[in-house]
């Protein structure tokens, strides 16, 4: 009897010890969970109650509870792979000009993009007054099981130029000072008094980073990485560290027939880095995420850069691996344009649900795979050309490598880690090289040319200063719509010595690449804009970069450029052109490879050993 009493007492004592131990472990787990799963408490996504409607792909809403209750989402697209619904998107008013006869801008895809051509829409939420990016004349509408435009077999969205008749009109907000509600919500039950909000993009920047300062910042960030140290070592890390040593000790390149040395910051390091990328780099593409936001590239229009890269990356047998353990980089294949088109509630003035969608996506892959948590996302990258992309990827994707068209050094773009993505307007998806080239220098009888819509604060200054003031300065505002104006615009670029590339509502403009396309020396006037592929190219070899304050002296500056200097610049444009072209099948040193190389190159210089 005494034996059973002592045994019972012993069990009670051990039970208390175990209870105390288990409680201590549970408390420690809760306290240290942010360290175990950074950037959004990824463990929550494993719980049934944590599954937000943002991943209810059958509804494709993801605007939070208030949005679900209201049931309002602009053109919400339901894509179900099992039902194989055909999605057709087309451009409305494709031939309507932004006023320039500007082929690259007259038919920009709706969605506040790149060149910010046709109006502005104020979007206000907890953190941000929207930069009032682009409101384009082109509209996207969706047809399910329609006959006019259907999804291509290879799941590529091509936006044709023919306008679709009989569509319901889409309301735009185009005032330069928009009226934003004092309290904004997706629930339309309440009505608030409008408050005047001054559009940020209608004002000059409060701070300016000069071109020389950008160069210094790039060098400093390459010397000192701020990336997270990996939680555990990897063989892939050692391969990248070895690649860095080889790049920094690259053999000198002399008279390489494939590369024009003046274009590059360091042609020897670039060539060695490119060779190592070809032989070493492996990329894993996440299968998570459903169409149309993920895995559905747009091959035509203003946002073509993100679509072409996605299409060619997904089809690459050289770089893509199926085993993520073999990957040096991880690609998150979403379209920032389709994110806006699918989830943004028209006239809601709120983009929070767009950012929430990507936040939930990053948390999902962090919970499902170990790779994000190993580096905090530092070896993950995204490619996005929509002007809203910096906002949409803020915080939860902050440590990723971001290839962005909207490359503004003052609004979160990290030189040395992020990549300035060239904004390329593709008018013909089946022939992206249509109308390529221009007149030889001796036949370029126009000193400077610009035509386009009056968007932002800078373009009205440019046009007021120079329109009809000098016969050699062909500076226009909006030009009439129509094919004749489009061709007139192209011919002006082909016959001009310098093509003026002023900012619109945002710092980026497709005119920069467009000028190179037509072999016209680009004159970039956009404070704080980081030119495309900045970590590789020496932009002084083929462009003129001027501060915005120099607009009154524009002709004087251009005329003062010696003839030899102009010929060198024009030669540089012709030589660099190959690096800014898309091809159905990627070619060595083309834009697909150059973009991927810059992502690889920045990862090489941002990696930290364990």
C-alpha positions in Angstrom: 0.0 0.0 0.0 2.8 2.4 0.9 4.5 1.5 -2.4 1.4 2.6 -4.4 1.1 5.8 -2.4 4.7 6.8 -3.1 4.3 6.0 -6.8 1.2 8.1 -7.0 3.0 11.0 -5.3 6.0 10.6 -7.6 3.8 10.8 -10.7 2.1 13.9 -9.5 5.5 15.6 -9.0 6.7 14.6 -12.4 3.4 15.8 -14.0 3.9 19.2 -12.4 7.5 19.3 -13.8 6.3 18.4 -17.3 3.5 20.9 -17.2 6.0 23.7 -16.1 8.4 22.6 -18.9 5.7 22.5 -21.6 4.4 25.9 -20.5 7.9 27.4 -20.6 8.4 26.1 -24.1 5.1 27.5 -25.3 5.8 30.9 -23.8 9.3 31.0 -25.4 7.8 30.0 -28.8 5.3 32.9 -28.7 8.0 35.3 -27.6 10.5 34.3 -30.2 8.1 33.6 -33.1 9.0 36.9 -34.9 12.6 35.8 -35.0 11.7 32.3 -36.3 9.3 33.6 -38.9 10.2 37.1 -39.9 8.2 39.5 -42.1 4.6 38.7 -41.3 4.4 35.9 -38.8 4.2 33.2 -41.4 3.1 30.6 -38.9 -0.3 32.2 -38.8 -0.9 31.2 -42.4 -0.9 27.6 -41.3 -4.0 28.1 -39.2 -7.5 27.7 -40.7 -8.6 31.0 -39.3 -5.7 32.8 -40.9 -6.7 32.1 -44.5 -7.7 35.4 -45.8 -10.1 35.8 -48.8 -7.1 37.1 -50.7 -6.2 33.5 -51.4 -9.7 32.5 -52.3 -8.7 32.4 -56.0 -12.2 31.4 -57.1 -13.4 34.8 -56.1 -10.2 36.9 -56.7 -11.3 39.6 -54.4 -9.0 39.8 -51.4 -10.1 43.2 -50.3 -10.6 42.3 -46.7 -13.9 41.7 -44.9 -15.4 45.0 -45.8 -14.8 44.4 -49.5 -16.3 40.9 -49.3 -19.5 42.2 -47.6 -19.9 44.9 -50.2 -19.1 42.5 -53.0 -17.6 45.2 -55.1 -14.4 44.7 -57.0 -13.5 46.2 -60.4 -13.5 43.6 -63.1 -12.7 40.7 -60.6 -11.5 37.9 -62.8 -12.3 34.3 -61.8 -9.8 31.9 -63.2 -10.4 28.2 -62.6 -7.9 25.9 -64.2 -10.4 23.0 -64.1 -13.1 24.8 -66.0 -10.5 26.2 -68.4 -12.2 29.6 -68.8 -10.9 31.7 -71.5 -9.9 35.2 -70.6 -9.8 37.9 -73.2 -8.4 41.3 -72.6 -8.4 44.0 -75.2 -7.6 47.6 -75.5 -10.3 50.2 -75.9 -9.6 53.4 -77.7 -6.2 52.0 -78.7 -5.8 54.6 -81.3 -6.7 57.5 -79.1 -3.6 59.6 -78.7 -2.3 61.1 -75.5 -1.9 64.1 -77.7 1.6 63.4 -79.0 1.0 61.2 -81.9 3.3 59.2 -79.6 3.0 55.6 -80.5 4.5 54.4 -77.3 2.0 56.4 -75.2 -1.1 56.8 -77.2 -2.3 53.4 -76.3 -0.9 52.8 -72.9 -2.7 50.1 -71.0 -5.0 51.4 -68.3 -3.5 51.3 -64.9 -1.3 54.3 -63.9 1.8 53.0 -65.6 5.2 54.1 -66.5 4.9 57.3 -68.5 1.9 58.4 -66.5 0.2 59.8 -69.6 -3.5 60.4 -69.4 -4.6 61.8 -66.1 -4.3 60.9 -62.4 -6.2 59.0 -59.8 -5.8 59.7 -56.2 -5.4 56.7 -54.0 -5.2 57.3 -50.3 -4.8 54.8 -47.5 -3.1 54.5 -44.1 0.4 55.3 -45.3 0.3 56.9 -48.6 -1.2 59.6 -50.8 -0.8 58.0 -54.2 1.7 59.5 -56.5 -1.2 59.7 -59.0 0.4 57.7 -61.6 -0.9 57.1 -65.0 -4.5 57.0 -66.1 -4.3 55.8 -69.7 -6.8 56.1 -72.5 -6.7 52.3 -73.0 -9.1 50.2 -71.0 -8.9 46.5 -70.2 -12.1 44.6 -70.0 -12.5 40.9 -69.6 -14.6 38.5 -71.7 -15.2 35.0 -70.5 -15.8 32.5 -73.2 -15.9 35.3 -75.7 -15.2 34.9 -79.4 -13.5 38.2 -80.1 -10.3 37.8 -78.0 -9.3 34.7 -76.2 -6.4 33.6 -74.1 -3.6 32.2 -76.2 -2.6 28.6 -75.8 0.6 29.4 -74.0 -1.2 31.5 -71.4 0.1 34.9 -72.6 -2.0 38.0 -72.5 -1.6 40.0 -75.7 -3.4 43.3 -75.8 -4.5 43.9 -79.4 -4.8 47.3 -80.9 -8.4 47.0 -82.1 -10.9 48.7 -79.9 -13.8 46.6 -78.8 -17.2 48.1 -79.5 -20.2 48.1 -77.1 -18.2 48.1 -73.9 -19.5 49.9 -70.8 -17.5 53.0 -70.1 -15.0 53.1 -67.3 -15.1 56.2 -65.2 -11.8 58.0 -64.6 -10.6 60.6 -62.2 -8.4 63.1 -64.1 -8.4 66.2 -62.1 -5.0 67.6 -61.0 -6.3 68.1 -57.5 -8.4 65.2 -56.6 -11.1 65.1 -54.0 -10.4 62.3 -51.5 -12.7 61.3 -48.7 -11.5 62.1 -45.2 -12.2 58.5 -44.1 -11.7 55.9 -46.8 -13.1 52.4 -46.7 -14.1 49.7 -49.1 -17.4 49.6 -47.4 -19.5 52.2 -49.2 -22.1 52.6 -46.5 -20.9 55.9 -45.1 -20.4 59.2 -47.0 -17.7 61.7 -45.9 -17.2 65.3 -46.9 -14.5 65.6 -49.6 -11.2 67.1 -48.7 -8.8 68.6 -51.3 -5.6 66.6 -51.6 -2.6 68.0 -53.4 -1.2 65.3 -55.7 2.3 64.5 -54.8 3.3 64.0 -58.4 2.2 67.5 -59.2 4.9 68.9 -57.0 8.7 68.9 -57.4 10.6 66.5 -55.1 11.6 67.8 -51.7 15.0 66.3 -52.0 17.3 65.6 -55.0 19.9 63.0 -55.4 22.4 63.9 -58.1 23.7 61.5 -60.7 27.2 61.6 -59.1 25.6 60.9 -55.7 23.8 57.9 -57.2 27.2 56.5 -58.4 28.7 57.0 -55.0 25.7 55.3 -53.3 25.9 52.3 -55.7 29.6 51.8 -54.9 29.1 52.2 -51.2 26.2 49.7 -51.1 28.2 47.2 -53.1 31.0 47.4 -50.6 28.7 47.1 -47.6 25.7 44.8 -47.8 22.7 45.2 -45.6 21.3 41.9 -46.4 20.3 39.4 -43.7 22.9 36.8 -42.8 21.5 33.4 -43.8 20.1 31.3 -40.9 22.1 28.3 -42.1 24.8 27.8 -44.7 24.2 26.6 -48.2 26.4 25.3 -51.0 24.7 27.8 -53.3 26.0 30.6 -51.1 29.5 29.3 -51.5 29.1 29.3 -55.3 28.0 32.9 -55.3 30.8 34.0 -53.0 33.2 32.2 -55.3 31.6 34.0 -58.3 32.1 37.4 -56.5 35.9 36.7 -56.1 36.2 35.8 -59.8 34.3 38.9 -60.9 36.5 41.2 -58.7 39.6 39.5 -60.2 38.3 39.3 -63.7 41.0 39.2 -66.5 41.2 42.4 -68.5 39.1 42.5 -71.7 40.7 44.1 -74.7 38.8 44.7 -78.0 36.1 42.2 -77.4 34.1 41.8 -80.6 30.8 41.2 -78.8 31.0 44.1 -76.3 31.5 47.8 -76.8 33.6 48.8 -73.8 32.5 52.5 -73.4 29.0 51.3 -72.6 29.9 49.6 -69.4 31.2 50.7 -66.0 33.7 47.9 -66.1 33.6 45.7 -69.2 36.0 43.1 -67.8 33.9 42.5 -64.7 30.7 42.6 -66.7 31.9 39.9 -69.1 33.1 37.6 -66.3 29.9 38.1 -64.3 27.8 37.4 -67.4 29.8 34.2 -68.1 29.4 33.0 -64.5 25.7 33.7 -64.7 25.4 31.6 -67.9 27.3 28.7 -66.3 26.2 28.9 -62.7 22.9 30.6 -62.1 19.9 28.5 -61.3 16.4 30.0 -60.6 13.4 28.3 -59.0 10.0 29.7 -60.0 7.3 29.4 -57.4 4.2 27.6 -58.7 2.0 29.1 -56.0 -0.4 31.8 -57.0 -3.1 31.5 -59.6 -3.9 33.4 -62.8 -4.4 36.2 -63.8 -2.2 37.9 -61.2 0.4 35.2 -61.3 1.9 33.3 -64.2 0.0 35.2 -66.9 2.4 37.6 -68.7 1.2 40.6 -70.7 3.2 40.8 -73.9 2.0 44.1 -75.4 1.7 47.6 -74.2 3.3 49.8 -71.6 3.8 47.0 -69.1 5.4 44.6 -71.5 8.7 44.4 -69.6 7.3 42.4 -66.8 5.4 40.2 -69.1 8.2 39.5 -71.5 10.6 38.7 -68.6 8.0 36.4 -67.0 7.3 34.5 -70.3 11.0 34.1 -71.2 12.0 33.2 -67.6 9.3 30.5 -67.3 10.4 29.0 -70.7 14.1 29.0 -69.9 15.7 25.5 -69.8 19.1 27.0 -69.1 18.3 28.8 -65.9 15.2 27.3 -64.3 15.4 24.3 -62.0 12.6 22.2 -60.6 14.4 21.4 -57.3 14.5 24.6 -55.2 17.5 23.2 -53.3 19.6 23.8 -56.4 18.5 27.4 -56.8 20.6 30.5 -56.2 17.6 32.8 -56.7 13.8 32.4 -56.3 11.4 34.2 -58.7 7.9 35.3 -57.6 6.1 35.6 -61.0 3.3 38.1 -60.4 2.1 40.9 -62.7 1.8 44.2 -61.0 -0.5 45.3 -63.9 -2.9 42.4 -63.5 -2.8 42.9 -59.7 -4.2 46.4 -60.2 -6.6 45.3 -62.9 -8.0 42.4 -60.9 -8.2 43.7 -57.4 -8.3 47.5 -57.4 -11.8 48.8 -56.7 -12.5 51.6 -59.2 -12.9 55.0 -57.5 -12.2 53.4 -54.0 -9.1 55.5 -53.7 -7.6 52.6 -51.7 -4.8 50.2 -52.7 -4.4 48.5 -49.4 -6.0 45.2 -50.7 -3.4 45.1 -53.4 -0.5 45.2 -51.0 -2.4 42.8 -48.7 -2.6 40.3 -51.5 1.1 40.2 -52.0 1.7 40.2 -48.2 -0.4 37.1 -47.9 1.4 35.5 -50.8 4.8 36.1 -49.3 3.6 34.8 -45.9 2.2 31.7 -47.7 5.5 30.8 -49.4 7.4 31.6 -46.1 5.2 29.1 -44.3 5.2 26.5 -47.0 8.9 26.5 -47.9 12.1 27.0 -45.8 13.9 29.2 -48.4 12.4 32.6 -47.7 13.0 32.3 -43.9 16.6 31.2 -44.5 17.5 34.7 -45.9 14.6 36.8 -45.0 13.7 36.9 -48.7 17.1 38.3 -49.8 17.6 35.6 -52.5 14.1 36.2 -53.8 13.3 38.6 -56.6 10.3 40.1 -58.5 9.9 42.0 -61.7 7.2 44.6 -61.9 6.6 47.6 -64.2 3.5 49.2 -62.8 3.9 52.5 -61.0 2.2 51.1 -57.9 4.7 48.3 -57.5 6.9 50.1 -55.0 3.9 50.6 -52.7 2.5 47.1 -53.3 5.8 45.4 -52.3 6.7 47.6 -49.4 7.6 46.1 -46.0 6.7 42.5 -46.6 8.9 42.2 -49.7 11.4 44.8 -48.5 14.4 42.5 -48.5 13.8 41.0 -51.9 15.6 42.1 -55.1 13.0 44.3 -56.9 13.3 44.9 -60.6 11.1 48.0 -61.0 10.3 50.5 -63.8 9.5 53.1 -61.2 13.0 53.5 -59.9 12.9 56.5 -57.7 15.9 56.7 -55.3 13.9 58.8 -52.9 10.9 56.4 -52.5 12.4 53.2 -51.3 14.5 52.0 -54.3 17.7 50.5 -52.9 20.7 51.1 -55.2 23.0 48.1 -55.3 20.1 45.7 -54.4 17.2 46.7 -56.6 17.3 46.8 -60.4 16.0 49.6 -62.6 13.8 47.7 -65.1 13.7 49.3 -68.6 10.2 50.3 -69.5 9.6 49.1 -73.0 6.4 49.8 -74.9 5.7 46.9 -77.2 3.2 47.6 -80.0 3.3 44.2 -81.7 3.8 41.2 -79.5 4.5 39.0 -82.5 7.1 41.4 -83.8 8.6 43.5 -80.9 11.3 44.9 -83.3 8.8 46.6 -85.7 10.1 50.0 -86.9 13.5 49.5 -85.3 16.2 51.9 -86.2 16.5 55.5 -87.5 18.2 57.9 -89.8 22.0 58.2 -89.9 23.5 61.2 -88.0 23.9 63.2 -91.2 20.2 63.0 -91.9 19.0 64.0 -88.5 17.9 67.6 -89.1 15.9 68.2 -85.9 17.9 69.2 -82.9 15.5 68.1 -80.2 12.0 66.5 -80.2 9.3 65.9 -77.6 5.6 65.4 -77.9 3.2 64.1 -75.2 0.5 64.7 -72.7 0.9 67.4 -70.0 1.2 65.2 -66.9 3.0 66.1 -63.8 4.5 69.4 -63.0 7.5 69.2 -65.4 6.1 68.7 -68.9 4.0 71.9 -68.8 7.2 73.8 -67.9 9.0 72.2 -70.8 6.3 73.0 -73.3 5.7 76.5 -72.1 9.4 77.2 -72.3 10.0 75.8 -75.8 6.8 75.2 -77.8 6.9 77.4 -81.0 9.9 79.2 -79.7 12.6 77.8 -82.0 12.3 75.9 -85.3 15.1 73.5 -84.3 13.3 72.6 -81.0 10.3 70.5 -82.0 8.6 70.6 -78.6 4.9 69.8 -78.7 2.1 69.1 -76.3 -0.7 66.7 -77.1 -1.0 65.8 -80.8 -4.1 64.6 -82.6 -5.1 61.0 -82.5 -4.8 58.7 -85.5 -2.4 56.5 -87.4 -0.9 59.6 -89.2 0.0 61.2 -85.9 1.6 57.9 -84.7 3.8 57.6 -87.8 4.6 61.3 -87.6 5.8 60.8 -84.0 8.0 57.9 -85.0 9.4 59.8 -87.9 10.3 62.7 -85.7 12.2 60.4 -83.4 14.0 58.8 -86.3 15.1 62.2 -87.6 16.0 63.9 -84.3 19.5 64.2 -82.8 18.2 64.3 -79.3 14.9 63.0 -77.9 13.7 64.7 -74.7 12.6 62.3 -72.0 10.9 64.3 -69.3 9.2 62.6 -66.3 5.4 62.4 -66.1 3.7 61.7 -62.9 6.5 59.3 -61.9 10.2 59.4 -62.7 10.2 56.6 -65.3 9.2 57.0 -68.9 9.2 54.5 -71.9 10.6 57.3 -74.0 14.1 56.5 -72.7 14.1 53.0 -74.3 12.0 54.3 -77.2 14.7 56.9 -78.1 17.3 54.1 -78.1 15.0 52.0 -80.2 14.9 54.8 -82.9 18.7 55.5 -82.4 18.0 59.0 -81.0 20.2 60.2 -78.1 17.9 60.3 -75.0 18.0 63.5 -72.9 16.7 62.3 -69.5 15.1 65.1 -67.4 13.9 63.5 -64.3 15.4 64.2 -60.9 16.0 61.1 -58.7 15.4 58.7 -61.6 17.8 55.8 -61.7 18.4 54.9 -65.3 17.8 51.3 -66.4 20.4 48.6 -65.5 22.3 51.3 -63.7 24.7 48.9 -62.0 26.1 47.8 -65.4 25.9 50.7 -67.9 27.8 53.9 -68.1 24.9 56.1 -69.2 27.2 59.0 -70.0 28.3 57.1 -73.0 25.0 57.2 -74.8 22.7 59.7 -73.1 22.4 63.2 -71.7 21.1 63.5 -68.1 20.1 66.9 -67.0 18.6 68.3 -63.8 15.1 69.6 -64.1 16.2 73.1 -63.3 18.1 73.2 -66.6 15.0 73.2 -68.8 15.3 77.0 -69.6 18.9 76.3 -70.9 18.0 73.2 -72.8 18.9 74.4 -76.3 22.1 76.2 -75.1 23.2 72.9 -73.5 22.5 70.8 -76.5 24.1 73.2 -79.0 27.2 73.4 -76.9 27.9 69.7 -77.2 30.7 69.3 -79.7 30.1 67.4 -82.9 32.5 64.7 -82.0 30.8 64.2 -78.6 27.5 63.9 -80.4 28.8 61.3 -82.8 30.2 59.3 -79.8 26.8 59.5 -78.1 25.0 58.4 -81.3 27.4 55.5 -81.8 26.8 54.5 -78.1 23.1 54.5 -78.7 23.4 52.2 -81.7 25.8 49.9 -79.8 23.6 49.7 -76.7 20.4 49.1 -78.6 20.9 45.4 -78.7 20.8 45.3 -74.9 17.3 46.8 -74.8 15.5 44.5 -77.3 13.1 41.6 -76.6 13.3 38.5 -78.7 10.8 35.6 -78.9 13.9 33.3 -78.3 16.4 35.1 -76.1 19.7 36.1 -77.6 22.9 36.6 -75.8 23.2 40.1 -74.2 19.6 41.0 -75.0 17.2 42.6 -72.6 16.1 39.3 -71.0 19.6 38.3 -70.2 20.6 41.9 -69.2 17.8 42.1 -66.7 18.5 38.7 -65.3 22.2 39.5 -65.1 21.6 42.7 -63.1 19.5 40.7 -60.6 22.3 38.1 -60.4 25.0 40.8 -60.1 23.2 42.6 -57.3 22.7 39.3 -55.4 26.4 38.6 -55.8 27.3 41.9 -54.1 24.5 41.7 -51.4 25.2 38.1 -50.2 26.6 37.6 -46.7 28.4 34.4 -45.7 27.1 32.4 -42.8 
